[in-house]
Amino acid sequence: MKQILSIAALVLTCWASAPQAQVTRYFYLSPIDGDGSDATPFISRCVGEKVRGAGNIDLRPWGINRFLCASDDLPANTTGLVRLGDALAERMTDQRKAALEALLGKPLTETGVREIIREVLLPKLRAGRDGKIKIWLGEKEPLVQQTAWMPFNDHGYAADLWNALQPTVAWATTLATETFTCADNASLTCVQTWTEFNGTAWAIASNVAAFSGATTNEARIDSDLATDDHEVQATITAANAVSETRCGVIGRKDSTTTRTYYSFQAIFDGTPANSTWRLMKRVSGTATTLATDATDPVVNDVEKLRSDGSSHSGYVNGTQLIAPVTDTAITGNTRVGIVGIGANASDSCSLDNVIAYDYPLSSGAVRRRTF
């Protein structure tokens, strides 16, 4: 069957390979700003300056101390930027290619901007539940997508065909729902068993998880999902920010006290114009901002983090607010939880209805056990 799909994908690839008009969009390597602390997480220039249409990929897992950025404009501060090209279909100049090869420490075979991005990134990426490897750079559609088991770039057509031919399958259902319907106490353990692996300010108060103060507090549910492709969501029931309050969910956490996970956080700021949503990762305690959205978070918002293969995205009230970001730093961890951070003694936040489940599918790229 897959041989037939490979032939069909080859035909579709040839059909789709007609030349396309070049659209101006800048591709470049950005220095890393920030120091990795809670106050100033590592961040790319394009996301840190909120450049129009910005998307980025942290290249440190590839041994490159930069972010790959794409944006509709260049940052105001271009110091340290290594330019690839001004359009996805552009061919890199010899000078730009040489500068990139110097950073990589190895020669590159390709010369086109898209092809070089594929050459550098694809070997480390992992397919999502639809069987496709994807590269996201700030847009609603992936910059590159390819069927994981195809030996050439088929734009993901073979995976689409394969999924369409599979019968509908019932996928993994909810692992855990936590409603905190227990008496007030200093422990989060209620419907589920929880461990606060950093900080102790989370507590059950009036049937919600609440914290206050200038503290950093991280807690996880002590049971595993089937895989590290999963979603976790929670409802924000209250928030107060004299300085800055962060209230969010975390995924791909393990069973240790190591502070390694992805998170999607509502940032409530004492200056309302600075309130935002933030998609982050923390690796051994070091924080990196992967993407932001300037929409104001409000009480009763339902925030959701999705991790699927090498793609991570944030949803608010069921709508994708932060398009998928490509990142490979954290794999294999199958636990989820919540995070709350305050910068002032009066900062506070509360969460309710934490729900965790393996990322569901309606057709059969990858079968998994159900609970």
ZAPATI-807966 format. One record per residue (C-alpha): residue in three letters; x, y, z; residue number from 0. Coordinates in steps of 0.001 Angstrom, whole numbers, plus 500000, padded with zeros to 6 digits. Layout:
<pt aa="ala" X="X" Y="Y" Z="Z" i="NUM"/>
...
REM end
This chain:
<pt aa="met" X="500000" Y="500000" Z="500000" i="0"/>
<pt aa="lys" X="502735" Y="502473" Z="500923" i="1"/>
<pt aa="gln" X="504456" Y="501834" Z="497557" i="2"/>
<pt aa="ile" X="501235" Y="502826" Z="495783" i="3"/>
<pt aa="leu" X="501002" Y="505913" Z="497960" i="4"/>
<pt aa="ser" X="504615" Y="506772" Z="497175" i="5"/>
<pt aa="ile" X="503863" Y="506717" Z="493440" i="6"/>
<pt aa="ala" X="500739" Y="508825" Z="493935" i="7"/>
<pt aa="ala" X="502709" Y="511287" Z="496043" i="8"/>
<pt aa="leu" X="505379" Y="511553" Z="493339" i="9"/>
<pt aa="val" X="502710" Y="512486" Z="490789" i="10"/>
<pt aa="leu" X="501207" Y="515058" Z="493135" i="11"/>
<pt aa="thr" X="504646" Y="516470" Z="493937" i="12"/>
<pt aa="cys" X="505426" Y="517005" Z="490268" i="13"/>
<pt aa="trp" X="502012" Y="518610" Z="489775" i="14"/>
<pt aa="ala" X="502615" Y="520966" Z="492691" i="15"/>
<pt aa="ser" X="506173" Y="521951" Z="491732" i="16"/>
<pt aa="ala" X="505303" Y="524736" Z="489277" i="17"/>
<pt aa="pro" X="507297" Y="527945" Z="489927" i="18"/>
<pt aa="gln" X="505726" Y="530308" Z="492436" i="19"/>
<pt aa="ala" X="506001" Y="534072" Z="492676" i="20"/>
<pt aa="gln" X="508520" Y="535208" Z="495272" i="21"/>
<pt aa="val" X="506983" Y="536953" Z="498271" i="22"/>
<pt aa="thr" X="509187" Y="539178" Z="500412" i="23"/>
<pt aa="arg" X="509716" Y="537529" Z="503790" i="24"/>
<pt aa="tyr" X="513026" Y="537789" Z="505564" i="25"/>
<pt aa="phe" X="514919" Y="534706" Z="506739" i="26"/>
<pt aa="tyr" X="517878" Y="535148" Z="509081" i="27"/>
<pt aa="leu" X="519715" Y="533838" Z="512121" i="28"/>
<pt aa="ser" X="519166" Y="535946" Z="515218" i="29"/>
<pt aa="pro" X="521395" Y="536313" Z="518270" i="30"/>
<pt aa="ile" X="519858" Y="535114" Z="521533" i="31"/>
<pt aa="asp" X="518857" Y="537880" Z="523933" i="32"/>
<pt aa="gly" X="518074" Y="537458" Z="527646" i="33"/>
<pt aa="asp" X="519820" Y="535375" Z="530292" i="34"/>
<pt aa="gly" X="517451" Y="532406" Z="530671" i="35"/>
<pt aa="ser" X="516073" Y="533514" Z="534041" i="36"/>
<pt aa="asp" X="512410" Y="533888" Z="534981" i="37"/>
<pt aa="ala" X="512704" Y="537655" Z="534669" i="38"/>
<pt aa="thr" X="514455" Y="537679" Z="531278" i="39"/>
<pt aa="pro" X="514094" Y="534331" Z="529454" i="40"/>
<pt aa="phe" X="516183" Y="533640" Z="526384" i="41"/>
<pt aa="ile" X="514422" Y="535063" Z="523333" i="42"/>
<pt aa="ser" X="515099" Y="535715" Z="519653" i="43"/>
<pt aa="arg" X="515402" Y="539224" Z="518265" i="44"/>
<pt aa="cys" X="512361" Y="538796" Z="516001" i="45"/>
<pt aa="val" X="510042" Y="537672" Z="518834" i="46"/>
<pt aa="gly" X="511594" Y="539974" Z="521435" i="47"/>
<pt aa="glu" X="511069" Y="543035" Z="519238" i="48"/>
<pt aa="lys" X="507600" Y="541809" Z="518239" i="49"/>
<pt aa="val" X="508486" Y="542082" Z="514569" i="50"/>
<pt aa="arg" X="505500" Y="541799" Z="512225" i="51"/>
<pt aa="gly" X="504774" Y="538205" Z="511190" i="52"/>
<pt aa="ala" X="507655" Y="536796" Z="513243" i="53"/>
<pt aa="gly" X="508299" Y="533118" Z="513847" i="54"/>
<pt aa="asn" X="511434" Y="531403" Z="515122" i="55"/>
<pt aa="ile" X="513151" Y="528098" Z="515849" i="56"/>
<pt aa="asp" X="515712" Y="527650" Z="518614" i="57"/>
<pt aa="leu" X="518781" Y="526165" Z="516902" i="58"/>
<pt aa="arg" X="520700" Y="525252" Z="520052" i="59"/>
<pt aa="pro" X="519637" Y="521568" Z="519769" i="60"/>
<pt aa="trp" X="521474" Y="521654" Z="516414" i="61"/>
<pt aa="gly" X="524612" Y="523011" Z="518106" i="62"/>
<pt aa="ile" X="524032" Y="526555" Z="516792" i="63"/>
<pt aa="asn" X="523740" Y="529319" Z="519399" i="64"/>
<pt aa="arg" X="521139" Y="531265" Z="517405" i="65"/>
<pt aa="phe" X="517465" Y="531344" Z="516509" i="66"/>
<pt aa="leu" X="516290" Y="530874" Z="512930" i="67"/>
<pt aa="cys" X="513816" Y="533704" Z="512297" i="68"/>
<pt aa="ala" X="511339" Y="534546" Z="509554" i="69"/>
<pt aa="ser" X="509371" Y="537805" Z="509537" i="70"/>
<pt aa="asp" X="507660" Y="540305" Z="507265" i="71"/>
<pt aa="asp" X="510056" Y="543051" Z="508434" i="72"/>
<pt aa="leu" X="513575" Y="543037" Z="509834" i="73"/>
<pt aa="pro" X="514189" Y="543855" Z="513517" i="74"/>
<pt aa="ala" X="515202" Y="547431" Z="514265" i="75"/>
<pt aa="asn" X="518430" Y="546077" Z="515764" i="76"/>
<pt aa="thr" X="520160" Y="544092" Z="513011" i="77"/>
<pt aa="thr" X="523467" Y="543715" Z="514862" i="78"/>
<pt aa="gly" X="524567" Y="540095" Z="514723" i="79"/>
<pt aa="leu" X="521910" Y="538996" Z="512211" i="80"/>
<pt aa="val" X="523048" Y="536456" Z="509603" i="81"/>
<pt aa="arg" X="520838" Y="536845" Z="506532" i="82"/>
<pt aa="leu" X="519718" Y="533838" Z="504496" i="83"/>
<pt aa="gly" X="517453" Y="535555" Z="501983" i="84"/>
<pt aa="asp" X="514525" Y="537879" Z="501427" i="85"/>
<pt aa="ala" X="512131" Y="535260" Z="500052" i="86"/>
<pt aa="leu" X="511610" Y="531555" Z="500629" i="87"/>
<pt aa="ala" X="512232" Y="530726" Z="496967" i="88"/>
<pt aa="glu" X="515412" Y="532841" Z="496777" i="89"/>
<pt aa="arg" X="518830" Y="531318" Z="496204" i="90"/>
<pt aa="met" X="521403" Y="532264" Z="498809" i="91"/>
<pt aa="thr" X="524321" Y="534400" Z="497709" i="92"/>
<pt aa="asp" X="527779" Y="532854" Z="498049" i="93"/>
<pt aa="gln" X="528584" Y="535347" Z="500803" i="94"/>
<pt aa="arg" X="525496" Y="534513" Z="502865" i="95"/>
<pt aa="lys" X="525959" Y="530797" Z="502374" i="96"/>
<pt aa="ala" X="529588" Y="531028" Z="503499" i="97"/>
<pt aa="ala" X="528533" Y="532907" Z="506658" i="98"/>
<pt aa="leu" X="525949" Y="530220" Z="507435" i="99"/>
<pt aa="glu" X="528431" Y="527401" Z="506803" i="100"/>
<pt aa="ala" X="530873" Y="529108" Z="509185" i="101"/>
<pt aa="leu" X="528217" Y="529041" Z="511939" i="102"/>
<pt aa="leu" X="527302" Y="525434" Z="511192" i="103"/>
<pt aa="gly" X="530917" Y="524325" Z="510934" i="104"/>
<pt aa="lys" X="530172" Y="522257" Z="507838" i="105"/>
<pt aa="pro" X="529448" Y="522730" Z="504116" i="106"/>
<pt aa="leu" X="525907" Y="522783" Z="502748" i="107"/>
<pt aa="thr" X="524728" Y="520970" Z="499635" i="108"/>
<pt aa="glu" X="521703" Y="523128" Z="498822" i="109"/>
<pt aa="thr" X="521598" Y="526773" Z="497757" i="110"/>
<pt aa="gly" X="517905" Y="527782" Z="497970" i="111"/>
<pt aa="val" X="516576" Y="529266" Z="501222" i="112"/>
<pt aa="arg" X="513798" Y="526662" Z="501600" i="113"/>
<pt aa="glu" X="516118" Y="523801" Z="500634" i="114"/>
<pt aa="ile" X="518829" Y="524862" Z="503076" i="115"/>
<pt aa="ile" X="516305" Y="525114" Z="505910" i="116"/>
<pt aa="arg" X="515168" Y="521583" Z="505044" i="117"/>
<pt aa="glu" X="518751" Y="520320" Z="504849" i="118"/>
<pt aa="val" X="519692" Y="521719" Z="508241" i="119"/>
<pt aa="leu" X="516537" Y="521009" Z="510248" i="120"/>
<pt aa="leu" X="514771" Y="517905" Z="508930" i="121"/>
<pt aa="pro" X="517227" Y="515271" Z="510245" i="122"/>
<pt aa="lys" X="516404" Y="516158" Z="513873" i="123"/>
<pt aa="leu" X="512640" Y="516619" Z="513557" i="124"/>
<pt aa="arg" X="510035" Y="514062" Z="514581" i="125"/>
<pt aa="ala" X="506728" Y="513370" Z="512863" i="126"/>
<pt aa="gly" X="503452" Y="514379" Z="514453" i="127"/>
<pt aa="arg" X="500433" Y="512120" Z="514869" i="128"/>
<pt aa="asp" X="499468" Y="512672" Z="511217" i="129"/>
<pt aa="gly" X="502702" Y="511028" Z="510061" i="130"/>
<pt aa="lys" X="504211" Y="514281" Z="508719" i="131"/>
<pt aa="ile" X="507413" Y="516097" Z="509615" i="132"/>
<pt aa="lys" X="506775" Y="519852" Z="509679" i="133"/>
<pt aa="ile" X="508764" Y="523055" Z="509978" i="134"/>
<pt aa="trp" X="506854" Y="526073" Z="511291" i="135"/>
<pt aa="leu" X="508168" Y="529637" Z="511076" i="136"/>
<pt aa="gly" X="505440" Y="531981" Z="512221" i="137"/>
<pt aa="glu" X="502640" Y="531318" Z="509763" i="138"/>
<pt aa="lys" X="499404" Y="529342" Z="510036" i="139"/>
<pt aa="glu" X="500673" Y="526806" Z="507511" i="140"/>
<pt aa="pro" X="503990" Y="524942" Z="507825" i="141"/>
<pt aa="leu" X="506933" Y="526212" Z="505838" i="142"/>
<pt aa="val" X="507860" Y="522603" Z="505018" i="143"/>
<pt aa="gln" X="505920" Y="519377" Z="505494" i="144"/>
<pt aa="gln" X="506918" Y="515914" Z="504372" i="145"/>
<pt aa="thr" X="505652" Y="512403" Z="504970" i="146"/>
<pt aa="ala" X="507997" Y="510847" Z="507521" i="147"/>
<pt aa="trp" X="508462" Y="507590" Z="505622" i="148"/>
<pt aa="met" X="508970" Y="509122" Z="502162" i="149"/>
<pt aa="pro" X="512551" Y="509285" Z="500786" i="150"/>
<pt aa="phe" X="511851" Y="512592" Z="498998" i="151"/>
<pt aa="asn" X="509867" Y="515770" Z="499585" i="152"/>
<pt aa="asp" X="506230" Y="514907" Z="498846" i="153"/>
<pt aa="his" X="504736" Y="517937" Z="500681" i="154"/>
<pt aa="gly" X="502970" Y="515469" Z="502986" i="155"/>
<pt aa="tyr" X="500639" Y="514135" Z="500293" i="156"/>
<pt aa="ala" X="501382" Y="510467" Z="500987" i="157"/>
<pt aa="ala" X="500515" Y="510896" Z="504680" i="158"/>
<pt aa="asp" X="497287" Y="512677" Z="503703" i="159"/>
<pt aa="leu" X="496344" Y="509831" Z="501376" i="160"/>
<pt aa="trp" X="497264" Y="507188" Z="503935" i="161"/>
<pt aa="asn" X="495195" Y="508870" Z="506658" i="162"/>
<pt aa="ala" X="492223" Y="509276" Z="504307" i="163"/>
<pt aa="leu" X="492253" Y="505555" Z="503526" i="164"/>
<pt aa="gln" X="492308" Y="504448" Z="507174" i="165"/>
<pt aa="pro" X="489101" Y="503695" Z="509081" i="166"/>
<pt aa="thr" X="488069" Y="506062" Z="511849" i="167"/>
<pt aa="val" X="489642" Y="504972" Z="515127" i="168"/>
<pt aa="ala" X="488756" Y="505795" Z="518727" i="169"/>
<pt aa="trp" X="491872" Y="507328" Z="520230" i="170"/>
<pt aa="ala" X="493107" Y="507833" Z="523738" i="171"/>
<pt aa="thr" X="490573" Y="509476" Z="526020" i="172"/>
<pt aa="thr" X="491074" Y="511725" Z="529026" i="173"/>
<pt aa="leu" X="493861" Y="510645" Z="531337" i="174"/>
<pt aa="ala" X="492916" Y="512941" Z="534177" i="175"/>
<pt aa="thr" X="490460" Y="515642" Z="535127" i="176"/>
<pt aa="glu" X="491203" Y="517647" Z="538247" i="177"/>
<pt aa="thr" X="488393" Y="519804" Z="539659" i="178"/>
<pt aa="phe" X="489970" Y="520467" Z="543095" i="179"/>
<pt aa="thr" X="486642" Y="519643" Z="544762" i="180"/>
<pt aa="cys" X="488283" Y="519035" Z="548127" i="181"/>
<pt aa="ala" X="488497" Y="520907" Z="551393" i="182"/>
<pt aa="asp" X="490951" Y="523816" Z="551488" i="183"/>
<pt aa="asn" X="494456" Y="522548" Z="552117" i="184"/>
<pt aa="ala" X="498098" Y="523270" Z="551323" i="185"/>
<pt aa="ser" X="498368" Y="520296" Z="548972" i="186"/>
<pt aa="leu" X="496949" Y="520121" Z="545469" i="187"/>
<pt aa="thr" X="496228" Y="516407" Z="545789" i="188"/>
<pt aa="cys" X="492499" Y="515912" Z="545367" i="189"/>
<pt aa="val" X="490962" Y="513912" Z="542512" i="190"/>
<pt aa="gln" X="494521" Y="513338" Z="541277" i="191"/>
<pt aa="thr" X="497796" Y="512962" Z="543140" i="192"/>
<pt aa="trp" X="500017" Y="516009" Z="542643" i="193"/>
<pt aa="thr" X="503654" Y="516840" Z="543361" i="194"/>
<pt aa="glu" X="504877" Y="520413" Z="543700" i="195"/>
<pt aa="phe" X="508352" Y="520001" Z="542255" i="196"/>
<pt aa="asn" X="509298" Y="523670" Z="542578" i="197"/>
<pt aa="gly" X="507855" Y="526064" Z="545154" i="198"/>
<pt aa="thr" X="505080" Y="525374" Z="547655" i="199"/>
<pt aa="ala" X="502571" Y="528216" Z="547180" i="200"/>
<pt aa="trp" X="499992" Y="526234" Z="545184" i="201"/>
<pt aa="ala" X="497075" Y="525227" Z="547416" i="202"/>
<pt aa="ile" X="493406" Y="524300" Z="547157" i="203"/>
<pt aa="ala" X="491210" Y="527257" Z="548095" i="204"/>
<pt aa="ser" X="487445" Y="527324" Z="547477" i="205"/>
<pt aa="asn" X="487694" Y="524387" Z="545051" i="206"/>
<pt aa="val" X="490397" Y="525891" Z="542797" i="207"/>
<pt aa="ala" X="494194" Y="525726" Z="542675" i="208"/>
<pt aa="ala" X="495484" Y="529104" Z="543860" i="209"/>
<pt aa="phe" X="498796" Y="530789" Z="544622" i="210"/>
<pt aa="ser" X="499928" Y="534253" Z="545684" i="211"/>
<pt aa="gly" X="503151" Y="536103" Z="546356" i="212"/>
<pt aa="ala" X="506504" Y="536750" Z="544742" i="213"/>
<pt aa="thr" X="507106" Y="533041" Z="544164" i="214"/>
<pt aa="thr" X="507665" Y="530496" Z="541393" i="215"/>
<pt aa="asn" X="505468" Y="527408" Z="541722" i="216"/>
<pt aa="glu" X="505353" Y="524326" Z="539496" i="217"/>
<pt aa="ala" X="503319" Y="521168" Z="540074" i="218"/>
<pt aa="arg" X="502637" Y="517998" Z="538101" i="219"/>
<pt aa="ile" X="500048" Y="515231" Z="538106" i="220"/>
<pt aa="asp" X="501695" Y="511993" Z="539223" i="221"/>
<pt aa="ser" X="500509" Y="509715" Z="536432" i="222"/>
<pt aa="asp" X="501686" Y="509222" Z="532871" i="223"/>
<pt aa="leu" X="499985" Y="509706" Z="529530" i="224"/>
<pt aa="ala" X="500522" Y="507076" Z="526862" i="225"/>
<pt aa="thr" X="502933" Y="509216" Z="524806" i="226"/>
<pt aa="asp" X="504613" Y="512614" Z="524818" i="227"/>
<pt aa="asp" X="502134" Y="513845" Z="522169" i="228"/>
<pt aa="his" X="499431" Y="515324" Z="524360" i="229"/>
<pt aa="glu" X="497286" Y="518282" Z="525348" i="230"/>
<pt aa="val" X="496712" Y="519860" Z="528750" i="231"/>
<pt aa="gln" X="494262" Y="522629" Z="529539" i="232"/>
<pt aa="ala" X="492960" Y="524635" Z="532508" i="233"/>
<pt aa="thr" X="490512" Y="527459" Z="533198" i="234"/>
<pt aa="ile" X="491768" Y="530712" Z="534721" i="235"/>
<pt aa="thr" X="489327" Y="531583" Z="537502" i="236"/>
<pt aa="ala" X="491027" Y="534653" Z="539004" i="237"/>
<pt aa="ala" X="494140" Y="536789" Z="538517" i="238"/>
<pt aa="asn" X="495661" Y="539834" Z="540154" i="239"/>
<pt aa="ala" X="498854" Y="541530" Z="538975" i="240"/>
<pt aa="val" X="500406" Y="544374" Z="540918" i="241"/>
<pt aa="ser" X="503645" Y="543591" Z="539106" i="242"/>
<pt aa="glu" X="503440" Y="540487" Z="536861" i="243"/>
<pt aa="thr" X="501506" Y="537255" Z="537360" i="244"/>
<pt aa="arg" X="501979" Y="534193" Z="535156" i="245"/>
<pt aa="cys" X="499434" Y="531412" Z="535223" i="246"/>
<pt aa="gly" X="499690" Y="528441" Z="532871" i="247"/>
<pt aa="val" X="499799" Y="524756" Z="532005" i="248"/>
<pt aa="ile" X="502829" Y="522579" Z="531392" i="249"/>
<pt aa="gly" X="503425" Y="519480" Z="529251" i="250"/>
<pt aa="arg" X="506193" Y="516984" Z="528564" i="251"/>
<pt aa="lys" X="507239" Y="516915" Z="532206" i="252"/>
<pt aa="asp" X="508886" Y="513830" Z="533662" i="253"/>
<pt aa="ser" X="508577" Y="512226" Z="537121" i="254"/>
<pt aa="thr" X="511601" Y="513986" Z="538662" i="255"/>
<pt aa="thr" X="512156" Y="517422" Z="540192" i="256"/>
<pt aa="thr" X="514089" Y="518591" Z="537124" i="257"/>
<pt aa="arg" X="512513" Y="521779" Z="535764" i="258"/>
<pt aa="thr" X="512179" Y="520660" Z="532153" i="259"/>
<pt aa="tyr" X="508887" Y="521108" Z="530285" i="260"/>
<pt aa="tyr" X="506929" Y="523135" Z="527702" i="261"/>
<pt aa="ser" X="504373" Y="525656" Z="528956" i="262"/>
<pt aa="phe" X="501619" Y="527959" Z="527738" i="263"/>
<pt aa="gln" X="501092" Y="530889" Z="530070" i="264"/>
<pt aa="ala" X="498781" Y="533850" Z="530523" i="265"/>
<pt aa="ile" X="500881" Y="536868" Z="531514" i="266"/>
<pt aa="phe" X="498913" Y="539409" Z="533562" i="267"/>
<pt aa="asp" X="500875" Y="542635" Z="533956" i="268"/>
<pt aa="gly" X="500393" Y="545571" Z="536304" i="269"/>
<pt aa="thr" X="500655" Y="547669" Z="533157" i="270"/>
<pt aa="pro" X="497756" Y="546152" Z="531155" i="271"/>
<pt aa="ala" X="499348" Y="547016" Z="527805" i="272"/>
<pt aa="asn" X="502105" Y="544522" Z="528649" i="273"/>
<pt aa="ser" X="499744" Y="541602" Z="529290" i="274"/>
<pt aa="thr" X="500230" Y="538787" Z="526797" i="275"/>
<pt aa="trp" X="500240" Y="535045" Z="526113" i="276"/>
<pt aa="arg" X="503530" Y="533188" Z="526011" i="277"/>
<pt aa="leu" X="504631" Y="529769" Z="524721" i="278"/>
<pt aa="met" X="507792" Y="528711" Z="526516" i="279"/>
<pt aa="lys" X="510148" Y="525882" Z="527260" i="280"/>
<pt aa="arg" X="512264" Y="525312" Z="530325" i="281"/>
<pt aa="val" X="515244" Y="522980" Z="530132" i="282"/>
<pt aa="ser" X="516968" Y="522133" Z="533419" i="283"/>
<pt aa="gly" X="515610" Y="525363" Z="534866" i="284"/>
<pt aa="thr" X="516632" Y="527656" Z="532000" i="285"/>
<pt aa="ala" X="513680" Y="529475" Z="530402" i="286"/>
<pt aa="thr" X="513252" Y="530303" Z="526692" i="287"/>
<pt aa="thr" X="510357" Y="532174" Z="525103" i="288"/>
<pt aa="leu" X="509329" Y="530452" Z="521864" i="289"/>
<pt aa="ala" X="506384" Y="532665" Z="520838" i="290"/>
<pt aa="thr" X="504057" Y="535370" Z="522142" i="291"/>
<pt aa="asp" X="500659" Y="536842" Z="521323" i="292"/>
<pt aa="ala" X="499520" Y="540298" Z="522444" i="293"/>
<pt aa="thr" X="495884" Y="539322" Z="523075" i="294"/>
<pt aa="asp" X="494914" Y="540236" Z="526644" i="295"/>
<pt aa="pro" X="494232" Y="537217" Z="528867" i="296"/>
<pt aa="val" X="491086" Y="537504" Z="530989" i="297"/>
<pt aa="val" X="489448" Y="535540" Z="533770" i="298"/>
<pt aa="asn" X="487505" Y="532474" Z="532547" i="299"/>
<pt aa="asp" X="489844" Y="531951" Z="529583" i="300"/>
<pt aa="val" X="490569" Y="528266" Z="528951" i="301"/>
<pt aa="glu" X="494244" Y="527875" Z="528070" i="302"/>
<pt aa="lys" X="495549" Y="524775" Z="526294" i="303"/>
<pt aa="leu" X="499011" Y="523550" Z="525334" i="304"/>
<pt aa="arg" X="499424" Y="521026" Z="522531" i="305"/>
<pt aa="ser" X="502657" Y="519129" Z="521822" i="306"/>
<pt aa="asp" X="502645" Y="516960" Z="518714" i="307"/>
<pt aa="gly" X="505942" Y="515578" Z="517431" i="308"/>
<pt aa="ser" X="508276" Y="518582" Z="517082" i="309"/>
<pt aa="ser" X="505365" Y="521067" Z="517003" i="310"/>
<pt aa="his" X="504001" Y="522997" Z="519994" i="311"/>
<pt aa="ser" X="501079" Y="525435" Z="520020" i="312"/>
<pt aa="gly" X="498790" Y="527400" Z="522326" i="313"/>
<pt aa="tyr" X="494987" Y="527624" Z="522304" i="314"/>
<pt aa="val" X="492607" Y="529955" Z="524143" i="315"/>
<pt aa="asn" X="488924" Y="529059" Z="524403" i="316"/>
<pt aa="gly" X="489387" Y="526421" Z="521711" i="317"/>
<pt aa="thr" X="490965" Y="528786" Z="519161" i="318"/>
<pt aa="gln" X="494597" Y="528477" Z="518161" i="319"/>
<pt aa="leu" X="496215" Y="531685" Z="519416" i="320"/>
<pt aa="ile" X="499869" Y="530783" Z="518911" i="321"/>
<pt aa="ala" X="500556" Y="528846" Z="515731" i="322"/>
<pt aa="pro" X="502787" Y="525795" Z="516084" i="323"/>
<pt aa="val" X="506425" Y="526417" Z="516910" i="324"/>
<pt aa="thr" X="509070" Y="523886" Z="515880" i="325"/>
<pt aa="asp" X="511232" Y="522759" Z="518806" i="326"/>
<pt aa="thr" X="513080" Y="519507" Z="519544" i="327"/>
<pt aa="ala" X="514535" Y="520158" Z="523003" i="328"/>
<pt aa="ile" X="512158" Y="517982" Z="525066" i="329"/>
<pt aa="thr" X="510961" Y="514496" Z="524155" i="330"/>
<pt aa="gly" X="509807" Y="511397" Z="525968" i="331"/>
<pt aa="asn" X="508270" Y="513061" Z="529036" i="332"/>
<pt aa="thr" X="504648" Y="512036" Z="529562" i="333"/>
<pt aa="arg" X="503385" Y="514069" Z="532515" i="334"/>
<pt aa="val" X="501568" Y="517406" Z="532684" i="335"/>
<pt aa="gly" X="500858" Y="520070" Z="535264" i="336"/>
<pt aa="ile" X="500494" Y="523764" Z="536090" i="337"/>
<pt aa="val" X="502781" Y="526734" Z="536707" i="338"/>
<pt aa="gly" X="502217" Y="529979" Z="538630" i="339"/>
<pt aa="ile" X="504720" Y="532817" Z="539040" i="340"/>
<pt aa="gly" X="504356" Y="536128" Z="540858" i="341"/>
<pt aa="ala" X="506735" Y="539083" Z="541071" i="342"/>
<pt aa="asn" X="505016" Y="540941" Z="543925" i="343"/>
<pt aa="ala" X="503643" Y="539873" Z="547308" i="344"/>
<pt aa="ser" X="500126" Y="540767" Z="546086" i="345"/>
<pt aa="asp" X="500326" Y="538930" Z="542751" i="346"/>
<pt aa="ser" X="497972" Y="535941" Z="542569" i="347"/>
<pt aa="cys" X="496178" Y="533561" Z="540230" i="348"/>
<pt aa="ser" X="493910" Y="530524" Z="540375" i="349"/>
<pt aa="leu" X="493152" Y="527652" Z="537993" i="350"/>
<pt aa="asp" X="490424" Y="525032" Z="537780" i="351"/>
<pt aa="asn" X="489352" Y="522070" Z="535640" i="352"/>
<pt aa="val" X="492769" Y="520792" Z="534612" i="353"/>
<pt aa="ile" X="492299" Y="518215" Z="531846" i="354"/>
<pt aa="ala" X="495033" Y="516101" Z="530251" i="355"/>
<pt aa="tyr" X="494877" Y="513634" Z="527383" i="356"/>
<pt aa="asp" X="496917" Y="512171" Z="524569" i="357"/>
<pt aa="tyr" X="496599" Y="514229" Z="521413" i="358"/>
<pt aa="pro" X="493631" Y="512631" Z="519582" i="359"/>
<pt aa="leu" X="493292" Y="511702" Z="515943" i="360"/>
<pt aa="ser" X="490283" Y="510757" Z="513860" i="361"/>
<pt aa="ser" X="492236" Y="508586" Z="511426" i="362"/>
<pt aa="gly" X="495055" Y="506139" Z="511607" i="363"/>
<pt aa="ala" X="498551" Y="507515" Z="511079" i="364"/>
<pt aa="val" X="499704" Y="506115" Z="514417" i="365"/>
<pt aa="arg" X="497738" Y="503741" Z="516593" i="366"/>
<pt aa="arg" X="498014" Y="503964" Z="520342" i="367"/>
<pt aa="arg" X="496449" Y="502329" Z="523346" i="368"/>
<pt aa="thr" X="493425" Y="503883" Z="525010" i="369"/>
<pt aa="phe" X="492719" Y="504372" Z="528701" i="370"/>
REM end
